[in-house]
Amino acid sequence: MDPVRNPYAPGAGQRPPELAGRDSELSAFDVVLERIAHGRPERSLVLTGLRGVGKTVLLNQLRSAAISRGWGTGKIEARPDQSLRRPVSSALHMALRELGPRHGDQESVAEVLGVVKAFALRGAGGDGGTVAKVRDRWQPGIDVPAASGRADSGDMEIDLVELLSDAAGVAADIGSGIALFIDEMQDIQPDDVSAVCAACHELSQQGAPLIVVGAGLPHLPAVLSASKSYSERLFRYLRIDRLEREAADRALIAPAEREGVEFEQEALDALYDAADGYPYFVQAYGKVTWDLAASSPITAADVAMAAPVAETELAVGFFGSRYDRATPAEREYMHAMAELGGPGGAAVATSEVAVSLGRKPASLSPARDSLIKKGLVYSAERGQIAFTVPHFGRYLLRHPD
């Protein structure tokens, strides 16, 4: 069929043509926005799940919902080697620019922007008179003088609480709110995680109209809990998983129907077996099947012809690109995990990995810790390890090193 009309979109964070199976999460967020709009206390939100389940897509959709209600929003992607100061200040600058024109007192808005600038500059070499390196001579694009004595102490926890409180005040003045969206939240540095938790706790106690909406890998709740013991009561956790059969079928059928194309039931059966309900795989297999199918309706034979092509593309772009980031020692560790966990990629005991490789557990800690930092594996629970990517174990078993 015509590849130009192909409706399927496998891409990192790319919204699929039919966002199926996420109605409950969208409805829950609408309730959060409504409660805050009516002055009710509400917790910040955290989405967790494996890679390829659509966390970033859902995060973007939640942001769109906040924007449609007139909220100020900003989004960042956390990185393990970067402080939150610059990205948070940029995100809040964007949110305040959205809200500022509706505020009756532009001078007070400018004062808060000055606080944002002070917060940002405190992490840009402006500490103790130290001369910043050239690469650190960064200036936020905020055309007001930096404030003094607010959000510039150098203590991330104190500064973030003051910054978010002041920003929330601007939103409260006009009966609106601010939502800060953080993707890859598990990669936030430890001190910054503590600061985010403390700020959310303070804002919740104040009833301030500012929430944090984070998304990250399955071990994100453990990261937050290790920082602040009260984090399990601070956030509302939503586990994002593979799609149920009905939703996976709708993700394929609805876009095709808009192009006048149908699927035979056997084709849908085969596609669900191949994709296993994971949204990224649904799009990947759907796209290749469309391109190779001769005409409507799409048949099981079309899927059988397309599946090896889709698997080859996934092996290179989805699995292979991640595997290539690993060192030889890390690859050895992952292959042992795959052999122990089987094609389903079940979590395995770190002690069993050590036995399989004939090594002492302590000697494997550097490889395991590096894999966790690279986002390839996560600690499912104490003493357990699992892949962050669905079907990665199957890929490794099919592609022995």
LUMLOMAR-498391 format. One line per 3 residues: number of its first residue (from 0); for each residue x, y, z of N, C-alpha, C, CB. Coordinates in steps of 0.2 Angstrom, whole numbers. Glycine has a CB too. Layout:
<sites>
NUM = X Y Z X Y Z X Y Z X Y Z  ...
</sites>
This chain:
<sites>
0 = 4 -6 0 0 0 0 4 6 0 -5 0 6  1 12 -1 5 18 -2 9 20 5 0 24 -4  15 20 5 19 22 11 18 29 13 26 20 10
3 = 16 33 8 15 40 10 9 41 15 14 44 4  4 36 14 -2 37 18 -1 32 24 -8 34 14  5 29 25 6 25 31 5 29 38 13 22 31
6 = 0 27 42 -2 31 48 2 30 54 -9 31 49  6 25 54 10 22 60 16 26 61 11 15 60  18 27 68 23 32 69 28 29 75 21 39 71
9 = 32 24 73 37 22 78 43 27 79 40 15 77  43 30 85 48 35 86 49 37 93 47 42 82  54 39 96 55 41 103 51 47 105 63 42 104
12 = 46 46 109 42 51 111 37 54 106 46 57 114  37 50 100 32 53 95 25 50 96 35 50 88  20 55 96 14 53 98 11 49 92 9 59 98
15 = 8 43 94 5 38 89 -1 42 86 4 31 92  -4 39 81 -10 42 78 -16 41 82 -11 40 71  -16 36 86 -21 34 91 -18 33 97 -26 28 88
18 = -19 37 102 -17 36 109 -22 31 113 -16 43 113  -21 25 112 -26 20 115 -23 18 121 -26 14 110  -28 16 126 -27 13 132 -24 17 138 -22 8 131
21 = -24 24 137 -22 28 142 -27 33 145 -16 32 139  -34 31 144 -39 35 146 -39 36 153 -46 32 143  -38 31 157 -38 31 164 -33 36 167 -37 24 168
24 = -27 36 164 -22 41 166 -23 48 165 -15 39 163  -26 49 159 -28 56 157 -34 58 161 -30 56 149  -39 54 163 -44 56 167 -42 58 174 -49 50 167
27 = -37 54 177 -34 55 183 -31 62 183 -29 49 185  -27 64 178 -24 70 178 -29 76 178 -19 70 172  -34 75 174 -40 80 174 -42 81 181 -45 78 169
30 = -43 76 185 -45 77 191 -40 81 196 -46 70 195  -34 79 195 -29 83 198 -29 91 196 -22 81 196  -30 92 190 -30 99 188 -36 103 191 -30 100 180
33 = -42 99 191 -48 102 193 -48 103 201 -54 97 192  -45 98 204 -44 99 212 -40 105 213 -41 93 215  -34 106 210 -30 112 211 -34 118 209 -24 111 207
36 = -37 118 204 -41 124 202 -46 126 207 -44 123 195  -49 121 211 -53 123 216 -50 124 223 -59 118 216  -43 124 223 -40 125 230 -39 119 234 -43 130 233
39 = -40 113 231 -40 107 235 -33 104 235 -44 101 232  -30 101 240 -23 99 240 -23 93 235 -21 97 247  -17 92 232 -16 86 228 -9 85 227 -19 88 221
42 = -7 78 226 0 76 226 2 77 218 0 69 228  9 78 218 12 78 211 11 70 209 19 80 212  13 70 202 12 63 199 18 61 196 7 64 193
45 = 19 54 196 25 51 194 23 45 189 30 48 199  25 44 183 23 39 179 30 34 178 22 41 171  29 28 179 34 23 179 33 18 174 36 20 186
48 = 38 15 171 37 9 166 44 8 162 31 11 162  44 2 159 49 1 154 50 6 149 49 -7 152  55 5 145 56 9 139 51 6 134 63 9 136
51 = 48 11 129 44 8 124 37 8 126 46 2 122  35 10 132 28 9 134 24 16 133 27 7 141  28 21 131 24 27 130 24 32 135 17 26 127
54 = 29 32 140 29 37 145 30 44 143 34 35 150  34 45 138 36 52 136 30 54 132 42 52 131  27 50 128 21 52 124 15 54 129 18 46 120
57 = 14 50 134 9 52 139 11 58 143 8 46 144  17 59 145 19 65 148 18 71 144 27 65 149  19 71 137 17 76 133 10 78 132 20 75 126
60 = 6 72 132 -1 73 132 -4 76 138 -5 66 131  -1 74 144 -3 78 150 -1 85 150 0 74 156  4 87 147 6 94 147 1 97 142 13 94 144
63 = -1 94 137 -6 97 133 -12 99 136 -7 93 126  -14 94 141 -20 95 145 -20 101 149 -22 89 149  -14 102 152 -13 108 157 -13 114 153 -6 107 160
66 = -10 114 147 -10 120 143 -17 122 141 -5 119 137  -21 117 139 -28 118 137 -32 122 142 -31 112 134  -30 121 149 -33 124 154 -30 130 156 -33 119 160
69 = -25 133 152 -22 139 154 -17 139 159 -28 144 156  -14 133 160 -9 133 165 -2 135 162 -8 126 168  3 137 166 9 138 163 13 131 164 13 144 167
72 = 17 130 159 20 123 159 27 124 156 17 118 155  32 119 159 38 119 156 40 111 157 43 123 160  45 109 152 47 102 152 54 102 152 43 98 146
75 = 57 97 155 64 96 155 65 88 155 68 99 161  71 86 152 74 79 152 80 79 157 75 77 145  79 75 162 85 75 167 91 71 164 83 71 173
78 = 97 73 166 103 69 163 107 68 170 107 73 158  110 62 170 114 61 176 120 65 177 116 54 176  122 68 172 128 73 172 127 80 173 133 71 167
81 = 120 82 174 118 89 174 114 91 180 114 90 168  116 96 183 112 99 188 105 101 186 115 105 192  100 101 190 93 104 188 93 111 187 88 101 193
84 = 98 115 190 97 122 190 95 125 183 103 126 193  99 124 178 98 127 172 92 125 168 104 125 167  91 118 168 84 116 165 78 118 168 84 108 164
87 = 78 118 175 72 120 179 71 128 178 73 118 186  76 132 178 75 139 177 73 140 170 82 142 178  75 137 165 72 138 158 65 135 158 77 134 153
90 = 63 130 161 56 127 161 52 132 164 56 121 164  54 135 170 50 140 174 49 146 170 52 141 181  55 148 167 54 154 163 49 154 157 61 156 159
93 = 49 148 154 44 147 149 36 147 152 45 140 146  36 144 158 29 144 161 27 151 163 29 139 167  32 155 166 30 162 168 28 166 162 35 165 172
96 = 32 165 156 30 169 150 23 167 148 35 167 145  21 161 149 14 159 147 9 163 151 13 152 147  11 163 158 6 166 163 7 174 163 7 163 169
99 = 13 177 162 14 184 163 9 189 160 21 185 161  8 188 154 3 193 150 -4 194 154 2 191 143  -6 188 157 -12 189 161 -12 192 168 -15 182 161
102 = -6 193 170 -5 195 177 -6 203 177 1 193 180  -10 206 182 -11 213 182 -5 217 185 -17 214 186  0 214 188 6 217 191 12 215 187 6 217 198
105 = 14 218 182 20 216 178 26 216 182 20 219 172  26 221 187 32 222 191 33 216 196 31 228 196  28 213 198 29 207 203 31 201 199 22 206 207
108 = 29 201 192 31 195 188 38 196 187 27 195 181  40 202 185 48 203 184 52 201 190 49 211 182  49 203 196 53 201 202 54 193 203 49 203 208
111 = 49 189 201 49 182 201 54 180 195 43 179 200  54 183 190 59 181 184 66 183 187 57 185 178  67 188 191 73 189 194 76 184 198 73 196 197
114 = 71 181 202 72 175 206 74 169 202 66 173 211  71 168 197 73 163 192 80 164 189 68 162 186  81 170 188 88 171 185 93 170 190 89 178 182
117 = 92 172 196 97 171 202 98 164 203 94 174 208  92 160 203 93 153 204 97 149 199 86 149 204  96 152 192 100 149 187 108 151 187 97 151 180
120 = 109 157 189 116 159 189 120 156 195 116 167 189  116 154 200 120 151 206 123 145 204 115 150 212  121 142 199 124 136 196 128 137 190 119 130 195
123 = 130 143 189 134 144 183 140 148 184 130 149 178  144 145 189 150 148 191 150 154 195 154 149 185  144 156 198 144 162 202 144 161 209 138 166 200
126 = 149 156 211 149 155 218 156 157 221 148 147 220  156 161 227 162 162 230 167 166 226 165 156 233  165 169 221 170 173 217 174 169 212 174 177 222
129 = 173 163 212 176 158 208 175 160 200 174 151 209  181 161 197 180 162 190 177 156 186 187 165 187  172 157 183 169 151 179 173 150 173 162 153 177
132 = 173 143 171 176 141 165 172 144 159 177 134 164  175 144 153 172 147 147 165 144 146 176 147 141  165 137 147 159 133 145 154 135 150 161 126 145
135 = 156 137 156 151 139 161 148 146 161 154 137 168  151 150 157 149 157 157 142 158 153 154 162 153  137 155 156 131 154 153 126 159 156 128 147 154
138 = 122 162 152 117 167 155 110 165 152 118 174 152  105 165 157 98 163 155 95 169 151 94 162 161  91 167 147 88 173 142 82 176 146 85 170 136
141 = 84 179 152 79 183 156 81 190 156 78 180 163  77 195 153 79 202 153 77 206 159 76 205 146  79 203 165 78 207 171 84 206 175 71 205 174
144 = 86 210 180 91 209 184 90 203 189 93 216 189  95 200 190 95 194 195 93 197 202 101 190 195  89 193 205 87 195 212 92 193 217 80 191 214
147 = 92 196 223 97 195 228 94 192 234 102 201 229  96 187 237 94 185 244 88 180 243 92 190 248  87 178 237 81 173 236 83 168 231 74 177 233
150 = 83 162 232 84 156 228 91 156 226 80 156 222  96 159 229 103 160 227 108 158 233 104 167 225  105 154 238 110 152 243 115 147 242 106 149 249
153 = 114 143 236 119 138 234 117 131 237 126 140 237  112 131 242 109 125 244 103 124 240 107 126 252  104 118 236 99 117 231 92 116 234 101 110 227
156 = 91 113 240 85 111 243 81 118 245 86 107 249  85 122 248 82 129 250 80 133 244 87 133 254  85 133 239 84 137 233 78 135 229 90 137 229
159 = 77 128 228 72 126 224 65 127 227 72 118 223  65 126 234 58 128 238 56 135 237 59 126 245  61 140 237 60 147 237 58 148 229 66 151 239
162 = 61 145 225 60 147 218 53 144 216 65 143 213  51 138 217 44 136 215 39 139 219 44 128 217  40 141 226 35 145 229 33 151 226 37 146 237
165 = 39 155 224 38 161 221 34 161 214 44 165 220  36 156 210 33 155 204 25 153 205 36 149 200  24 148 210 17 147 211 13 153 213 17 141 217
168 = 16 157 216 12 164 218 10 167 212 17 168 223  14 168 207 12 171 201 5 168 198 17 171 196  6 161 198 0 157 195 -6 158 200 2 150 195
171 = -5 158 206 -11 159 211 -14 166 210 -9 158 218  -10 171 209 -13 178 208 -18 178 202 -7 183 206  -18 174 197 -22 174 192 -27 168 191 -18 175 185
174 = -27 164 197 -31 159 197 -30 153 193 -38 161 196  -23 152 191 -21 147 187 -16 142 191 -17 150 181  -12 139 187 -7 134 190 -1 133 186 -10 128 192
177 = 4 130 188 10 129 185 12 121 185 17 133 187  13 118 180 15 111 180 22 110 177 10 106 176  27 107 181 34 106 178 34 98 177 39 108 184
180 = 36 97 170 36 90 168 43 88 168 33 89 161  45 82 171 52 80 171 52 73 168 55 80 178  55 72 162 56 66 159 63 63 161 56 66 151
183 = 63 56 161 69 52 163 71 55 170 75 54 159  66 55 175 67 57 181 72 53 186 60 58 185  73 47 184 77 43 188 85 45 187 77 36 186
186 = 86 49 182 93 52 181 95 58 185 94 53 174  90 61 189 91 67 193 97 65 198 85 70 196  101 70 199 107 69 203 104 68 211 112 74 203
189 = 107 64 215 104 63 222 102 69 226 109 59 226  107 74 226 105 81 229 99 84 226 111 85 229  99 84 220 93 87 217 86 83 218 94 88 209
192 = 87 77 218 81 72 220 78 75 227 83 65 220  83 75 231 81 77 238 77 84 238 87 78 243  80 89 234 77 95 233 70 95 230 82 100 229
195 = 69 91 225 63 91 222 58 88 227 63 86 215  59 83 230 55 80 235 53 85 241 58 74 239  58 89 243 57 94 248 52 100 246 64 97 251
198 = 54 102 239 49 107 236 42 105 235 52 109 230  41 99 233 34 96 232 31 95 239 35 89 229  35 93 244 32 93 251 30 100 253 37 90 256
201 = 34 105 252 32 112 255 26 114 251 38 116 254  26 114 244 21 116 240 14 113 242 22 115 233  14 106 243 8 103 245 6 106 252 10 95 246
204 = 10 107 257 8 110 263 5 117 262 14 110 268  8 120 258 5 127 256 -1 127 252 10 131 253  -3 122 249 -8 122 244 -7 126 238 -15 124 248
207 = -1 126 236 1 131 231 -1 127 224 9 132 231  -3 131 219 -5 128 213 1 127 208 -9 133 209  6 122 211 11 120 206 13 113 208 18 124 208
210 = 13 109 202 14 102 203 20 100 199 8 98 202  23 94 201 28 91 197 25 85 194 35 90 201  26 83 187 24 77 184 30 74 181 19 79 179
213 = 32 68 184 38 65 182 37 59 178 43 64 188  42 56 174 41 50 171 48 47 171 39 51 164  48 40 172 55 37 173 54 29 173 58 39 179
216 = 60 26 174 60 19 174 57 16 180 67 16 173  56 9 180 52 6 186 55 7 192 52 -1 184  62 8 193 65 9 199 65 17 202 72 7 199
219 = 61 21 198 61 28 200 58 29 207 56 32 195  52 25 209 50 26 216 55 24 221 44 21 217  60 19 220 65 18 225 70 23 225 68 11 223
222 = 71 27 220 76 32 219 73 38 224 77 35 212  67 39 223 64 45 227 63 43 234 57 46 224  62 37 236 61 34 243 68 35 246 58 27 243
225 = 73 33 243 80 33 246 82 40 248 85 30 241  79 45 244 80 52 245 76 55 251 79 56 239  70 54 251 65 56 257 61 50 258 62 62 254
228 = 61 49 265 56 43 267 49 44 266 58 41 274  47 50 265 40 52 265 38 52 257 38 58 268  42 51 253 41 52 245 35 47 243 47 50 241
231 = 34 41 246 29 37 244 22 40 246 29 30 248  22 45 250 15 48 251 15 55 248 14 49 259  21 57 245 21 63 242 19 63 235 29 66 242
234 = 20 58 231 18 57 224 13 52 223 24 55 220  9 53 218 4 48 216 8 44 210 -3 51 213  9 37 211 13 34 206 8 30 201 17 28 210
237 = 9 31 195 5 27 190 10 23 186 1 32 185  9 16 186 13 11 182 10 11 175 13 4 186  14 13 170 12 12 163 15 6 160 15 19 159
240 = 11 2 158 13 -5 156 10 -6 148 9 -10 160  11 -12 146 9 -14 139 2 -13 138 11 -21 137  -1 -12 132 -8 -11 131 -11 -18 131 -9 -8 124
243 = -18 -18 134 -22 -23 134 -24 -25 126 -28 -22 138  -26 -31 125 -28 -33 118 -32 -28 114 -31 -40 118  -38 -26 118 -42 -21 114 -39 -15 113 -48 -20 119
246 = -35 -12 117 -32 -6 116 -27 -6 110 -29 -3 122  -23 -12 110 -18 -13 105 -21 -13 98 -14 -19 107  -27 -17 98 -30 -17 92 -33 -11 89 -36 -22 92
249 = -35 -6 94 -38 0 92 -32 5 90 -41 3 98  -26 4 92 -20 8 90 -19 6 83 -14 6 95  -20 0 81 -19 -2 74 -25 0 69 -18 -9 73
252 = -31 -2 72 -37 -1 68 -39 6 66 -43 -5 71  -40 10 71 -42 17 71 -38 21 65 -42 20 77  -32 21 65 -28 25 60 -29 22 53 -21 25 62
255 = -30 15 53 -31 12 46 -37 14 43 -30 5 47  -42 14 48 -49 15 45 -50 22 43 -54 15 51  -46 27 45 -46 34 43 -43 34 36 -42 39 47
258 = -39 29 34 -36 29 27 -40 24 23 -29 27 28  -46 21 25 -50 16 22 -47 9 21 -51 19 15  -43 8 26 -40 1 26 -42 -3 32 -32 2 26
261 = -43 -10 31 -45 -14 36 -40 -20 37 -52 -17 34  -41 -23 43 -37 -29 45 -41 -35 46 -33 -27 52  -39 -40 44 -42 -47 45 -40 -48 52 -40 -52 40
264 = -45 -52 56 -44 -54 63 -37 -58 64 -50 -58 65  -36 -62 59 -30 -66 60 -23 -62 60 -29 -71 55  -24 -56 56 -18 -52 56 -17 -48 62 -19 -46 50
267 = -23 -46 65 -23 -43 72 -20 -48 77 -29 -40 74  -22 -54 77 -19 -59 81 -11 -59 81 -22 -66 80  -9 -60 74 -2 -60 73 2 -54 75 -1 -62 66
270 = -1 -48 74 2 -42 76 3 -42 84 -1 -36 73  -2 -44 87 -2 -43 95 3 -48 97 -9 -45 98  3 -54 94 8 -59 97 15 -56 96 8 -66 93
273 = 16 -53 90 23 -50 88 25 -44 93 24 -48 81  20 -40 94 22 -33 98 21 -34 105 17 -28 95  17 -40 107 16 -41 114 13 -35 118 23 -43 117
276 = 9 -31 114 6 -26 118 10 -19 119 3 -28 124  16 -19 118 21 -14 119 19 -8 114 28 -16 120  17 -2 116 16 3 111 21 4 105 14 9 114
279 = 27 4 107 32 6 102 32 0 97 39 7 105  32 -6 99 32 -12 95 26 -12 91 33 -18 99  20 -10 93 14 -10 90 15 -5 83 8 -7 94
282 = 18 1 85 19 5 79 24 3 74 21 12 82  29 -1 77 35 -3 72 32 -9 68 40 -5 77  29 -13 71 26 -19 67 20 -16 62 24 -25 71
285 = 16 -12 64 11 -9 60 14 -6 54 6 -5 64  19 -2 55 22 2 50 24 -2 44 27 7 52  28 -7 46 31 -11 41 26 -16 38 37 -16 44
288 = 21 -18 41 16 -22 38 12 -18 33 11 -25 44  10 -12 35 7 -7 30 11 -7 24 6 0 33  17 -5 24 22 -4 18 22 -10 14 29 -2 20
291 = 22 -16 17 23 -23 13 16 -26 11 27 -28 17  11 -24 14 4 -26 12 2 -24 5 -1 -25 17  0 -28 0 -2 -26 -6 -9 -22 -7 -3 -33 -11
294 = -13 -24 -2 -20 -21 -3 -24 -22 4 -24 -23 -9  -29 -19 4 -34 -20 10 -39 -26 8 -38 -13 12  -40 -30 13 -38 -30 20 -31 -33 21 -43 -34 25
297 = -28 -30 27 -21 -33 28 -22 -40 31 -18 -28 33  -18 -45 29 -19 -52 31 -14 -54 35 -20 -56 25  -15 -60 38 -9 -63 42 -3 -65 38 -12 -70 46
300 = -4 -66 32 2 -67 27 6 -61 27 -1 -70 20  2 -55 26 6 -49 26 10 -48 32 1 -43 25  7 -50 38 11 -49 44 17 -54 45 6 -50 50
303 = 16 -60 42 21 -65 42 27 -62 38 19 -72 40  26 -59 32 31 -56 28 34 -50 31 28 -55 21  30 -46 35 33 -40 38 37 -41 44 27 -35 39
306 = 35 -46 48 38 -47 55 46 -48 54 35 -54 58  49 -52 50 56 -52 50 59 -45 48 59 -57 45  56 -41 44 59 -35 42 58 -30 48 55 -32 36
309 = 53 -30 52 52 -26 58 57 -28 63 45 -26 60  58 -34 64 63 -37 69 70 -35 67 62 -44 70  72 -35 61 78 -32 59 79 -25 60 79 -34 51
312 = 74 -21 59 74 -14 60 75 -13 68 68 -10 57  71 -16 72 72 -16 79 78 -18 82 66 -20 82  81 -23 79 88 -25 81 93 -20 80 90 -32 77
315 = 92 -16 75 97 -11 73 96 -5 77 98 -9 66  90 -2 77 88 5 79 86 5 87 83 8 75  82 0 89 80 0 96 84 -4 100 73 -3 96
318 = 86 -10 99 90 -14 103 98 -13 102 89 -22 102  100 -13 96 107 -13 94 110 -6 96 108 -14 87  107 -1 96 109 6 98 111 6 105 105 11 96
321 = 107 2 109 108 2 116 114 -3 118 101 0 120  114 -8 114 119 -13 116 126 -11 114 118 -20 111  126 -6 109 132 -4 107 135 1 112 132 0 100
324 = 131 4 116 134 8 122 137 5 127 128 12 124  136 -2 127 139 -6 133 146 -8 132 135 -12 134  150 -8 137 157 -11 136 157 -18 136 161 -8 142
327 = 163 -21 134 163 -29 134 161 -32 140 170 -31 132  163 -29 146 161 -32 153 154 -32 154 165 -29 158  151 -26 152 144 -25 153 140 -29 148 142 -17 151
330 = 142 -31 142 139 -35 137 139 -42 140 142 -35 131  144 -44 143 145 -51 146 140 -52 152 152 -52 149  139 -46 156 134 -46 161 127 -47 158 135 -40 165
333 = 125 -43 153 119 -43 150 117 -50 147 118 -38 145  122 -53 144 121 -60 141 120 -65 146 127 -62 137  123 -64 152 122 -69 157 114 -68 160 127 -68 163
336 = 112 -62 160 105 -60 162 100 -63 158 104 -53 163  102 -63 151 97 -65 146 97 -73 147 99 -63 139  102 -76 148 102 -84 148 98 -86 154 109 -86 148
339 = 99 -82 160 95 -84 166 88 -82 166 99 -81 172  86 -76 163 80 -74 163 75 -76 157 80 -66 162  79 -79 152 75 -82 146 72 -77 142 69 -86 149
342 = 69 -79 136 66 -74 131 61 -69 134 63 -78 126  58 -71 140 53 -66 143 57 -60 147 49 -70 148  63 -61 148 67 -56 151 65 -55 158 66 -49 148
345 = 64 -60 162 62 -60 169 68 -58 173 60 -67 171  66 -54 179 71 -52 183 75 -58 186 68 -48 189  82 -57 187 86 -62 189 90 -60 196 91 -65 184
348 = 92 -64 200 96 -63 206 103 -61 203 96 -68 211  106 -56 206 113 -54 205 118 -59 207 115 -47 208  116 -63 212 120 -68 214 120 -74 209 118 -71 221
351 = 115 -75 206 115 -80 200 119 -78 194 107 -81 198  119 -71 193 123 -69 187 130 -70 189 122 -61 186  132 -69 195 139 -70 197 141 -78 197 140 -68 204
354 = 137 -82 199 138 -89 198 139 -91 191 132 -93 201  134 -89 187 134 -90 179 141 -88 176 128 -87 176  144 -83 178 150 -80 175 156 -83 179 150 -72 175
357 = 155 -86 184 160 -89 188 164 -83 192 165 -93 184  161 -78 194 164 -72 197 161 -71 204 164 -66 192  165 -67 208 162 -65 214 158 -59 213 168 -63 219
360 = 152 -59 217 147 -53 216 150 -46 216 142 -54 221  155 -45 220 158 -39 221 162 -37 215 163 -39 227  165 -41 211 169 -40 206 164 -38 200 173 -46 203
363 = 158 -39 200 153 -37 195 149 -31 196 148 -43 194  150 -28 202 147 -22 204 148 -16 199 148 -20 211  154 -15 197 155 -10 193 152 -10 186 163 -9 191
366 = 151 -16 183 148 -17 177 140 -16 178 149 -24 174  138 -19 183 130 -18 185 129 -11 186 128 -22 191  133 -7 190 131 0 192 131 4 185 136 2 197
369 = 136 2 181 137 6 175 131 5 170 143 4 171  128 -1 170 122 -3 166 116 1 169 121 -10 166  116 1 175 110 5 178 111 12 176 110 4 186
372 = 117 15 177 117 22 175 116 24 168 125 25 177  117 19 164 116 20 156 109 18 155 121 15 152  105 16 160 98 15 159 96 9 155 95 21 155
375 = 101 4 155 100 -3 152 97 -8 156 106 -5 149  98 -7 163 95 -12 167 93 -8 173 100 -18 169  89 -11 178 87 -8 184 86 -13 189 80 -4 183
378 = 87 -11 195 86 -15 201 79 -16 203 90 -13 207  76 -22 201 69 -23 202 67 -23 209 66 -29 199  71 -26 213 71 -26 221 78 -28 223 65 -31 223
381 = 79 -27 229 85 -29 232 88 -36 230 85 -28 240  94 -36 227 97 -42 225 94 -44 218 95 -47 230  90 -41 215 87 -43 208 89 -38 203 79 -43 209
384 = 89 -40 197 91 -35 191 87 -37 185 99 -36 190  85 -32 181 81 -34 175 82 -29 170 73 -33 177  80 -30 164 81 -26 158 76 -20 158 81 -29 152
387 = 78 -14 156 73 -9 156 70 -9 149 77 -2 157  72 -13 144 69 -13 138 66 -20 137 75 -12 132  59 -19 135 56 -26 134 59 -30 128 48 -24 133
390 = 59 -36 129 61 -41 124 69 -40 123 58 -39 117  72 -37 127 80 -36 126 83 -43 127 82 -31 131  80 -47 132 83 -53 133 82 -58 127 80 -57 139
393 = 77 -57 124 76 -61 118 81 -59 112 68 -60 115  82 -52 112 86 -50 107 93 -53 108 87 -42 107  96 -53 114 102 -55 116 103 -63 115 104 -54 123
396 = 98 -66 116 98 -74 115 98 -75 107 92 -77 118  95 -71 103 96 -72 96 102 -69 93 90 -68 93  105 -65 97 112 -62 94 117 -63 99 111 -54 93
399 = 120 -69 100 125 -70 105 131 -66 103 127 -78 105  135 -64 108 141 -60 107 146 -64 104 143 -56 113
</sites>
